[in-house]
């Protein structure tokens, strides 16, 4: 794909930005949870790991080597798996209470899946052996 590098970099920037917007709203404590905040750090800080994997993905997108493109598929797969785990963790019900899902949690999941799709169609030039 001709523009997959630029699309991938745009997705990486958007995914980093999504870690800072509200993912869920918990009315019992009256707070929005983000990738870096949860009440008493109950869910940890998944935004740190997502940003690490996203920065690693952006580096692998920019490298014009075959091993980098293969490694990017692996890193993007790990990111999708971690995003699914985070989605389940943040949106699951507890003590008969279900948090309100905000746009950030859907964007985080959707952008990580898009990044995986972009990793499957890298922008590489293949040399002729003549």
Secondary structure as GFF3:
##gff-version 3
##sequence-region A 1 130
A	DSSP	alpha_helix	4	18	.	.	.	ID=ss1
A	DSSP	beta_strand	24	26	.	.	.	ID=ss2
A	DSSP	beta_strand	31	33	.	.	.	ID=ss3
A	DSSP	three_ten_helix	39	41	.	.	.	ID=ss4
A	DSSP	alpha_helix	46	62	.	.	.	ID=ss5
A	DSSP	alpha_helix	66	91	.	.	.	ID=ss6
A	DSSP	beta_strand	100	101	.	.	.	ID=ss7
A	DSSP	alpha_helix	103	120	.	.	.	ID=ss8
###
